[in-house]
Amino acid sequence: MIRAALLMLLLAAPAWALDPKEMLADPALEERARSLDHALRCVVCQSESVASSNANWAEDARRTVRELVADGATDDEVFDFFVARYGEFVLMSPRPSGSNWLLWAAGPIMLLLAGLIGVMYLRGRETAAAPHEEALSPQEAARLKEILKE
């Protein structure tokens, strides 16, 4: 019973991150601000989005996001604002540009490389000569007959 209550409190923790005073009056702008909060990484927690973090920096970031959205900034302008100050790390999903293109391309390249190696291995097995077995010598044949009779 106590474990269930603690689990419910733990799962509800991200809901406490956003202070109602921080919310925008316009529901459409608030929804956009929340989606931006989920796309930004808390630089203090490093593994959480700004939306689910209770760190002071995340509170300031949420407030800044709402100020920028209320001032009419586009999503890219909000991202650019944070990237200019904290680098690409602040984005939960870094942009596929600059040096990040290598990270984005690494997965598909490794998959293709693994497939190519697998095909080459299988083709090599098909063309490889079967191991040549030598016939038994007369002494070995006699010994085998003797063993099998026992």
HELIX and SHEET records of a PDB file:
HELIX    1   1 ILE A    2  ALA A   12  1                                  11    
HELIX    2   2 ALA A   13  TRP A   16  5                                   4    
HELIX    3   3 PRO A   20  GLU A   22  5                                   3    
HELIX    4   4 PRO A   27  ALA A   39  1                                  13    
HELIX    5   5 ASN A   56  ALA A   70  1                                  15    
HELIX    6   6 ASP A   75  TYR A   86  1                                  12    
HELIX    7   7 GLU A   88  VAL A   90  5                                   3    
HELIX    8   8 ASN A  100  THR A  127  1                                  28    
HELIX    9   9 PRO A  138  LYS A  149  1                                  12    
END                                                                             
